[in-house]
Amino acid sequence: MKVYTVGGAVRDELLGLPVKDRDHVVVGATPEAMVKLGFKPVGREFPVFLHPKTREEYALARTERKVARGYHGFEFYAAPDVTLEQDLARRDLTINALARDESGTVVDPFNGQADLRAGILRHVSPAFAEDPVRILRVARFAARYGFAVAPETLALMRRMVETGEADALVPERVWQEISRGLMEKQPSRMFRVLRECGALARVAPEIDRLIEHSGADTLTALDAVAGQEGSLEMRFAALARDLDPLAVEALAGRLKAPAACRELALLAARHGNLIADAMELDADALLDVLDRTDAWRRPQRFSELVAAVLAVGLDAGPVQALLERIVQAAGAVDAGAIARAAASPDEIRRHLHAARREAIERILETSKGTK
């Protein structure tokens, strides 16, 4: 029995990056032997075990065979006679088909180290085309590492889209990969790769059309928010901010995006233009925007909304500073005191509205005086 560290852990070590998770392949073992050694079986489709102390995953070396459409349509074979090279051959990219043995020697049957040095994402074998999720993974790795997609791999991805293999992607898996890609340093690269191979028009046609018509603005805004280390909700809002609200609803619904992402993107689509023009608005218009975006109860979300809307295209600093002062001042109005003095709910709303408007007016007057 031989044990190898495989995949991303080896890849990231060679790139000098921190390793978060370690996966291992065991060659020459049986499930019974693993259990006897104290490993806990957790795999459903093929034998995977947790180490009794480290809790890291150890999978028996396996091969796979495509038997049906989509990424669930595989049969797996795991047995002591499966070699390490056979196991690595089923992986998606050469940079992921790497292993390190217990002595520290790197096993690299598909020249993954050369592709790491060259910054190339290249598929291991034609079997890449059997799993449509790999299209999304390649795009995500492009966003993470800034690597280029090998021409032959991009051509294979295009064929997968053209033949309908990408249509087998399910929303949950699409969102899983896209959300991870959104959190990379340069998420625009993911969408450029997906557009280049035609997959974006299948999984997110609203974004595909938006990028086509807006040029680089949408992706520039997305990268700007990523550069601010914005949250997932902020990044999704920056991506979708120039969509029609109905298109945002359709996109978020198809991807089954979390409610927080959907809500912030909708706010950006509905109120983004007014927020961008905040310096030109009067107190009534500003109060209306703040009411509609629930800035009083959710000031942190409003701050994220402003950051997503103002990511690029204008001098965001003065606008953000003005809105921050307005929210702070109008939000400090004592709603409890107003409620205690008012005779009815309608009167509470009127007095609260008037007090907040007055606070906003004072900020605007102060701002005009400092110009």
LINZIZI-V307701 format. One record per backbone hydrogen bond with DSSP energy under -1.0 kcal/mol. CO is the residue of the C=O (numbers start at 1). NH is the residue of the N-H. E is the energy in kcal/mol with one decimal. If there is no record, write none. Layout:
BEGIN
CO & NH & E
CO & NH & E
END
This chain:
BEGIN
2 & 27 & -3.0
4 & 25 & -2.7
5 & 100 & -2.5
7 & 11 & -2.3
8 & 12 & -2.9
9 & 13 & -1.8
10 & 14 & -2.2
11 & 15 & -1.4
12 & 17 & -3.2
13 & 16 & -1.1
23 & 6 & -2.4
24 & 59 & -2.9
25 & 4 & -2.5
26 & 61 & -2.5
27 & 2 & -2.5
30 & 34 & -2.0
31 & 35 & -2.4
32 & 36 & -2.1
33 & 37 & -1.3
34 & 39 & -2.2
35 & 38 & -1.6
40 & 50 & -2.4
47 & 60 & -2.0
48 & 42 & -3.1
48 & 43 & -1.7
49 & 58 & -3.0
50 & 40 & -2.1
51 & 55 & -1.2
56 & 51 & -2.4
57 & 24 & -1.7
58 & 49 & -2.8
59 & 26 & -2.8
63 & 77 & -2.6
65 & 75 & -2.8
72 & 74 & -1.8
73 & 67 & -2.8
73 & 68 & -1.6
75 & 65 & -2.6
77 & 63 & -2.4
79 & 82 & -1.9
83 & 87 & -1.9
84 & 88 & -2.8
85 & 89 & -2.0
87 & 90 & -1.0
88 & 91 & -1.7
92 & 124 & -1.9
93 & 96 & -1.5
98 & 7 & -2.0
99 & 107 & -3.5
100 & 5 & -2.5
101 & 104 & -2.0
105 & 101 & -2.5
107 & 99 & -2.0
108 & 111 & -1.1
111 & 115 & -1.4
112 & 116 & -2.2
113 & 117 & -2.2
114 & 118 & -1.9
115 & 119 & -1.2
115 & 120 & -2.5
119 & 148 & -2.4
121 & 150 & -2.6
122 & 94 & -2.6
125 & 128 & -2.2
126 & 129 & -1.8
127 & 130 & -2.0
128 & 131 & -1.5
131 & 134 & -1.6
132 & 135 & -1.4
133 & 137 & -2.1
134 & 138 & -2.4
135 & 139 & -1.8
136 & 140 & -2.3
137 & 141 & -2.7
138 & 142 & -2.0
139 & 143 & -1.6
140 & 144 & -2.0
141 & 145 & -2.9
142 & 146 & -1.6
143 & 186 & -1.1
148 & 121 & -2.7
150 & 154 & -2.6
151 & 155 & -2.3
152 & 156 & -1.7
153 & 157 & -2.3
154 & 158 & -2.2
155 & 159 & -2.0
156 & 160 & -2.1
157 & 161 & -1.8
158 & 162 & -2.8
159 & 163 & -2.4
160 & 165 & -1.6
160 & 166 & -1.1
161 & 164 & -1.2
165 & 168 & -1.5
166 & 169 & -1.6
170 & 174 & -2.1
171 & 175 & -3.0
172 & 176 & -2.0
173 & 177 & -2.1
174 & 178 & -2.8
175 & 179 & -3.1
176 & 180 & -1.4
177 & 181 & -2.4
178 & 182 & -2.6
181 & 184 & -1.6
186 & 189 & -1.6
187 & 191 & -1.2
188 & 192 & -2.1
189 & 193 & -2.3
190 & 194 & -2.3
191 & 195 & -2.1
192 & 196 & -2.4
193 & 197 & -1.8
194 & 199 & -1.1
194 & 200 & -1.8
199 & 202 & -1.0
199 & 203 & -2.2
200 & 204 & -2.7
204 & 208 & -2.1
205 & 209 & -2.5
206 & 210 & -2.0
207 & 211 & -2.7
208 & 212 & -1.9
209 & 213 & -2.0
210 & 214 & -2.9
211 & 215 & -1.3
214 & 217 & -1.5
216 & 220 & -2.8
217 & 221 & -2.4
218 & 222 & -1.9
219 & 223 & -2.3
220 & 224 & -2.1
221 & 225 & -2.1
222 & 226 & -2.1
223 & 227 & -2.4
225 & 230 & -2.3
226 & 229 & -1.9
231 & 235 & -2.2
232 & 236 & -2.5
233 & 237 & -2.1
234 & 238 & -2.5
235 & 239 & -2.0
236 & 240 & -2.0
237 & 241 & -1.1
240 & 243 & -2.0
244 & 248 & -2.1
245 & 249 & -2.3
246 & 250 & -2.2
247 & 251 & -2.8
248 & 252 & -2.9
249 & 253 & -2.2
250 & 254 & -2.4
251 & 255 & -2.4
252 & 257 & -2.1
258 & 262 & -2.2
259 & 263 & -2.9
260 & 264 & -1.9
261 & 265 & -2.1
262 & 266 & -2.3
263 & 267 & -2.2
264 & 268 & -2.2
265 & 269 & -2.3
266 & 270 & -2.5
267 & 271 & -2.7
268 & 272 & -1.5
271 & 275 & -2.3
272 & 276 & -2.5
273 & 277 & -1.4
275 & 278 & -1.6
277 & 280 & -2.3
278 & 281 & -1.2
282 & 286 & -2.4
283 & 287 & -2.5
284 & 288 & -2.0
285 & 289 & -2.0
286 & 290 & -2.4
287 & 291 & -2.5
288 & 292 & -2.6
289 & 293 & -1.8
290 & 295 & -2.4
291 & 294 & -1.3
294 & 298 & -2.1
298 & 302 & -2.0
299 & 303 & -2.2
300 & 304 & -2.0
301 & 305 & -2.5
302 & 306 & -2.6
303 & 307 & -2.1
304 & 308 & -2.3
305 & 309 & -2.4
306 & 310 & -2.6
314 & 316 & -1.3
316 & 320 & -3.0
317 & 321 & -2.6
318 & 322 & -2.4
319 & 323 & -2.5
320 & 324 & -2.4
321 & 325 & -2.1
322 & 326 & -2.4
323 & 327 & -2.7
324 & 328 & -2.2
325 & 329 & -2.7
326 & 330 & -3.0
327 & 331 & -1.9
330 & 333 & -1.1
333 & 335 & -1.5
334 & 338 & -1.8
335 & 339 & -2.3
336 & 340 & -2.2
337 & 341 & -1.5
338 & 342 & -1.3
344 & 348 & -2.3
345 & 349 & -2.4
346 & 350 & -2.4
347 & 351 & -2.7
348 & 352 & -2.8
349 & 353 & -2.5
350 & 354 & -2.4
351 & 355 & -2.4
352 & 356 & -2.4
353 & 357 & -2.5
354 & 358 & -2.4
355 & 359 & -2.1
356 & 360 & -2.3
357 & 361 & -2.7
358 & 362 & -2.0
359 & 363 & -1.7
360 & 364 & -2.5
361 & 365 & -2.5
362 & 366 & -2.4
363 & 367 & -2.6
364 & 368 & -2.4
365 & 369 & -1.8
366 & 370 & -1.1
END
